[in-house]
Amino acid sequence: MTPAAIAPAPAPFHPENGHVSVASVAVDRVSSHSVNDLLRHVNLDRCYVAALRARGSAAGGISVLTIDIDQNQVTRARLGSDLSLADMRGCIESQFTSQHVADADTGDATARVTLQFSDP
């Protein structure tokens, strides 16, 4: 009789290692350079790590952030996420409120940012 295989222990959970990276940026009437500059002024990791801590377990995946811009100012940010992380959506969206975006076309401009959430 062959001994039963023992399943490896799950990797330790370290929410502080959670990281959000930009997978792609699609723009309409604003430069991708300006959107990337905007992304450097927010701390998406902070929101993700706080949500992982609240959840108490790992959760990763991909989500699209849509940013509406008018007159070089963010007017709205919407994160489409099915990661089920409490308060993460509101935390991320609020970081973009009233942020300045250089070189946006007068009138409405939009950026769609694909984000990769890497759990620890």
DRENPA-3360 file (N, C-alpha, C; in nm, 2 decimals, always signed):
BEGIN
1 = MTPAAIAP = +0.08/-0.12/+0.00/+0.00/+0.00/+0.00/+0.09/+0.12/+0.00 ~ +0.06/+0.22/-0.08/+0.13/+0.34/-0.10/+0.09/+0.44/+0.00 ~ +0.18/+0.51/+0.07/+0.13/+0.61/+0.17/+0.06/+0.73/+0.10 ~ -0.03/+0.79/+0.16/-0.11/+0.90/+0.10/-0.02/+1.02/+0.10 ~ -0.03/+1.09/-0.01/+0.05/+1.22/-0.03/+0.00/+1.32/+0.07 ~ +0.09/+1.39/+0.13/+0.06/+1.49/+0.22/+0.06/+1.63/+0.14 ~ -0.05/+1.70/+0.15/-0.07/+1.83/+0.09/+0.03/+1.93/+0.15 ~ +0.10/+2.01/+0.07/+0.18/+2.11/+0.13/+0.10/+2.21/+0.21;
9 = APAPFHPE = +0.16/+2.26/+0.31/+0.10/+2.37/+0.39/+0.08/+2.49/+0.30 ~ -0.04/+2.56/+0.32/-0.06/+2.68/+0.24/+0.05/+2.79/+0.27 ~ +0.08/+2.87/+0.17/+0.18/+2.97/+0.19/+0.13/+3.07/+0.30 ~ +0.22/+3.12/+0.38/+0.17/+3.22/+0.48/+0.11/+3.34/+0.41 ~ +0.01/+3.40/+0.47/-0.06/+3.52/+0.42/+0.00/+3.64/+0.48 ~ +0.05/+3.73/+0.39/+0.12/+3.86/+0.43/+0.05/+3.97/+0.35 ~ -0.06/+4.03/+0.40/-0.13/+4.13/+0.32/-0.04/+4.25/+0.28 ~ +0.06/+4.28/+0.37/+0.14/+4.40/+0.34/+0.22/+4.38/+0.21;
17 = NGHVSVAS = +0.22/+4.26/+0.16/+0.29/+4.24/+0.03/+0.20/+4.25/-0.09 ~ +0.08/+4.28/-0.07/-0.01/+4.30/-0.18/+0.03/+4.42/-0.27 ~ +0.02/+4.40/-0.40/+0.07/+4.51/-0.49/-0.03/+4.52/-0.61 ~ -0.05/+4.65/-0.66/-0.13/+4.68/-0.77/-0.04/+4.73/-0.88 ~ -0.04/+4.67/-1.00/+0.04/+4.72/-1.11/-0.05/+4.75/-1.23 ~ +0.00/+4.84/-1.31/-0.07/+4.88/-1.43/-0.04/+4.78/-1.54 ~ -0.14/+4.71/-1.60/-0.12/+4.62/-1.71/-0.12/+4.69/-1.84 ~ -0.22/+4.78/-1.85/-0.23/+4.86/-1.98/-0.31/+4.99/-1.95;
25 = VAVDRVSS = -0.29/+5.08/-2.04/-0.36/+5.21/-2.04/-0.41/+5.24/-2.18 ~ -0.54/+5.26/-2.19/-0.61/+5.30/-2.32/-0.67/+5.44/-2.29 ~ -0.64/+5.53/-2.39/-0.69/+5.66/-2.37/-0.77/+5.71/-2.49 ~ -0.85/+5.81/-2.46/-0.93/+5.88/-2.56/-0.93/+6.03/-2.53 ~ -0.86/+6.11/-2.61/-0.85/+6.25/-2.60/-0.76/+6.30/-2.48 ~ -0.67/+6.21/-2.44/-0.57/+6.25/-2.34/-0.45/+6.16/-2.37 ~ -0.33/+6.20/-2.34/-0.22/+6.12/-2.37/-0.20/+6.02/-2.26 ~ -0.14/+5.90/-2.30/-0.11/+5.80/-2.20/+0.00/+5.84/-2.11;
33 = HSVNDLLR = +0.09/+5.93/-2.15/+0.19/+5.99/-2.07/+0.13/+6.06/-1.95 ~ +0.02/+6.14/-1.98/-0.04/+6.22/-1.88/-0.11/+6.13/-1.78 ~ -0.17/+6.02/-1.83/-0.24/+5.93/-1.74/-0.14/+5.85/-1.65 ~ -0.03/+5.81/-1.71/+0.07/+5.75/-1.63/+0.13/+5.84/-1.52 ~ +0.14/+5.97/-1.55/+0.18/+6.07/-1.45/+0.08/+6.07/-1.34 ~ -0.04/+6.07/-1.37/-0.15/+6.07/-1.27/-0.14/+5.95/-1.18 ~ -0.12/+5.84/-1.24/-0.11/+5.71/-1.17/+0.01/+5.71/-1.07 ~ +0.11/+5.79/-1.10/+0.23/+5.79/-1.01/+0.20/+5.88/-0.88;
41 = HVNLDRCY = +0.09/+5.95/-0.89/+0.05/+6.04/-0.77/-0.06/+5.98/-0.68 ~ -0.09/+5.85/-0.70/-0.19/+5.79/-0.62/-0.12/+5.66/-0.56 ~ -0.18/+5.61/-0.45/-0.12/+5.49/-0.39/-0.22/+5.38/-0.38 ~ -0.23/+5.31/-0.49/-0.33/+5.20/-0.50/-0.30/+5.08/-0.41 ~ -0.17/+5.06/-0.39/-0.13/+4.96/-0.30/-0.19/+4.97/-0.16 ~ -0.19/+5.10/-0.11/-0.25/+5.12/+0.02/-0.39/+5.07/+0.03 ~ -0.47/+5.10/-0.07/-0.61/+5.06/-0.06/-0.62/+4.90/-0.07 ~ -0.54/+4.84/-0.15/-0.54/+4.70/-0.17/-0.50/+4.63/-0.04;
49 = VAALRARG = -0.39/+4.67/+0.02/-0.34/+4.61/+0.14/-0.44/+4.62/+0.25 ~ -0.50/+4.74/+0.26/-0.60/+4.76/+0.37/-0.72/+4.66/+0.35 ~ -0.76/+4.64/+0.22/-0.87/+4.55/+0.19/-0.83/+4.41/+0.22 ~ -0.71/+4.37/+0.19/-0.66/+4.23/+0.22/-0.66/+4.21/+0.37 ~ -0.61/+4.31/+0.44/-0.61/+4.29/+0.59/-0.75/+4.27/+0.64 ~ -0.85/+4.35/+0.59/-0.99/+4.34/+0.64/-1.04/+4.20/+0.60 ~ -1.01/+4.15/+0.49/-1.06/+4.02/+0.44/-1.00/+3.91/+0.52 ~ -0.87/+3.92/+0.55/-0.80/+3.81/+0.62/-0.75/+3.70/+0.54;
57 = SAAGGISV = -0.76/+3.71/+0.40/-0.71/+3.61/+0.31/-0.68/+3.67/+0.18 ~ -0.60/+3.60/+0.10/-0.56/+3.65/-0.03/-0.67/+3.67/-0.13 ~ -0.66/+3.76/-0.22/-0.75/+3.78/-0.33/-0.68/+3.86/-0.43 ~ -0.66/+3.81/-0.55/-0.60/+3.88/-0.66/-0.68/+3.87/-0.79 ~ -0.64/+3.94/-0.89/-0.71/+3.94/-1.01/-0.68/+4.07/-1.09 ~ -0.77/+4.09/-1.19/-0.75/+4.20/-1.28/-0.88/+4.28/-1.28 ~ -0.87/+4.41/-1.28/-0.99/+4.50/-1.29/-0.96/+4.62/-1.38 ~ -1.06/+4.68/-1.43/-1.04/+4.80/-1.52/-1.09/+4.92/-1.44;
65 = LTIDIDQN = -1.01/+5.02/-1.44/-1.04/+5.15/-1.38/-1.07/+5.25/-1.49 ~ -1.19/+5.31/-1.49/-1.22/+5.41/-1.59/-1.21/+5.54/-1.53 ~ -1.14/+5.63/-1.59/-1.12/+5.77/-1.54/-1.18/+5.87/-1.64 ~ -1.27/+5.95/-1.60/-1.33/+6.05/-1.68/-1.26/+6.18/-1.65 ~ -1.23/+6.26/-1.75/-1.15/+6.38/-1.73/-1.22/+6.49/-1.81 ~ -1.23/+6.61/-1.75/-1.29/+6.73/-1.81/-1.20/+6.85/-1.77 ~ -1.16/+6.93/-1.87/-1.08/+7.05/-1.84/-0.96/+7.02/-1.75 ~ -0.89/+6.91/-1.79/-0.77/+6.87/-1.72/-0.79/+6.83/-1.57;
73 = QVTRARLG = -0.91/+6.79/-1.54/-0.94/+6.75/-1.40/-1.02/+6.62/-1.40 ~ -0.99/+6.53/-1.31/-1.06/+6.40/-1.30/-1.20/+6.44/-1.25 ~ -1.30/+6.40/-1.32/-1.44/+6.42/-1.27/-1.50/+6.30/-1.21 ~ -1.45/+6.18/-1.25/-1.50/+6.06/-1.20/-1.41/+5.94/-1.22 ~ -1.40/+5.85/-1.13/-1.32/+5.73/-1.14/-1.41/+5.61/-1.10 ~ -1.41/+5.51/-1.18/-1.49/+5.39/-1.15/-1.41/+5.26/-1.17 ~ -1.40/+5.19/-1.06/-1.33/+5.06/-1.06/-1.43/+4.95/-1.08 ~ -1.42/+4.88/-1.19/-1.50/+4.76/-1.21/-1.43/+4.64/-1.15;
81 = SDLSLADM = -1.48/+4.59/-1.03/-1.40/+4.49/-0.96/-1.49/+4.38/-0.91 ~ -1.45/+4.26/-0.93/-1.52/+4.15/-0.87/-1.44/+4.08/-0.76 ~ -1.34/+4.15/-0.71/-1.25/+4.09/-0.61/-1.31/+4.08/-0.47 ~ -1.43/+4.14/-0.45/-1.50/+4.13/-0.32/-1.41/+4.17/-0.20 ~ -1.35/+4.28/-0.22/-1.27/+4.34/-0.11/-1.33/+4.46/-0.06 ~ -1.37/+4.45/+0.07/-1.44/+4.56/+0.13/-1.37/+4.69/+0.12 ~ -1.44/+4.79/+0.08/-1.40/+4.93/+0.08/-1.28/+4.96/-0.02 ~ -1.23/+4.86/-0.09/-1.12/+4.89/-0.18/-1.17/+4.98/-0.30;
89 = RGCIESQF = -1.29/+4.95/-0.35/-1.33/+5.03/-0.47/-1.34/+5.18/-0.43 ~ -1.41/+5.21/-0.32/-1.42/+5.35/-0.28/-1.29/+5.41/-0.25 ~ -1.20/+5.34/-0.18/-1.07/+5.39/-0.15/-0.99/+5.43/-0.28 ~ -0.99/+5.34/-0.38/-0.92/+5.37/-0.50/-0.99/+5.48/-0.58 ~ -1.12/+5.48/-0.59/-1.19/+5.58/-0.67/-1.17/+5.72/-0.61 ~ -1.17/+5.73/-0.47/-1.16/+5.86/-0.41/-1.02/+5.92/-0.43 ~ -0.91/+5.84/-0.45/-0.78/+5.89/-0.47/-0.77/+5.98/-0.60 ~ -0.86/+5.96/-0.69/-0.86/+6.03/-0.82/-0.94/+6.16/-0.82;
97 = TSQHVADA = -1.02/+6.18/-0.71/-1.11/+6.29/-0.71/-1.04/+6.42/-0.72 ~ -1.08/+6.50/-0.82/-1.02/+6.63/-0.85/-0.87/+6.64/-0.88 ~ -0.81/+6.52/-0.91/-0.67/+6.52/-0.95/-0.66/+6.59/-1.09 ~ -0.54/+6.66/-1.10/-0.51/+6.73/-1.23/-0.45/+6.63/-1.33 ~ -0.49/+6.64/-1.45/-0.43/+6.56/-1.56/-0.39/+6.66/-1.67 ~ -0.26/+6.66/-1.70/-0.20/+6.75/-1.80/-0.24/+6.71/-1.94 ~ -0.26/+6.81/-2.02/-0.28/+6.79/-2.16/-0.40/+6.71/-2.21 ~ -0.51/+6.72/-2.12/-0.63/+6.65/-2.17/-0.70/+6.75/-2.27;
105 = DTGDATAR = -0.77/+6.69/-2.36/-0.84/+6.76/-2.46/-0.95/+6.84/-2.39 ~ -0.98/+6.96/-2.44/-1.09/+7.03/-2.38/-1.22/+6.95/-2.40 ~ -1.30/+6.94/-2.31/-1.42/+6.86/-2.31/-1.38/+6.72/-2.25 ~ -1.46/+6.63/-2.28/-1.45/+6.50/-2.21/-1.33/+6.41/-2.27 ~ -1.26/+6.36/-2.18/-1.15/+6.26/-2.21/-1.17/+6.14/-2.12 ~ -1.12/+6.03/-2.16/-1.13/+5.91/-2.08/-1.01/+5.82/-2.09 ~ -0.98/+5.76/-1.98/-0.87/+5.66/-1.97/-0.93/+5.53/-1.91 ~ -0.89/+5.42/-1.97/-0.92/+5.29/-1.92/-0.79/+5.22/-1.88;
113 = VTLQFSDP = -0.78/+5.20/-1.75/-0.65/+5.15/-1.70/-0.68/+5.00/-1.64 ~ -0.61/+4.91/-1.70/-0.62/+4.77/-1.66/-0.52/+4.75/-1.54 ~ -0.57/+4.71/-1.43/-0.49/+4.69/-1.31/-0.48/+4.55/-1.27 ~ -0.36/+4.51/-1.23/-0.34/+4.37/-1.19/-0.32/+4.37/-1.04 ~ -0.40/+4.30/-0.96/-0.39/+4.29/-0.82/-0.32/+4.16/-0.78 ~ -0.20/+4.17/-0.73/-0.12/+4.05/-0.69/-0.13/+4.03/-0.54 ~ -0.19/+3.92/-0.51/-0.20/+3.89/-0.36/-0.06/+3.84/-0.31 ~ -0.04/+3.85/-0.19/+0.09/+3.81/-0.13/+0.11/+3.66/-0.14;
% end
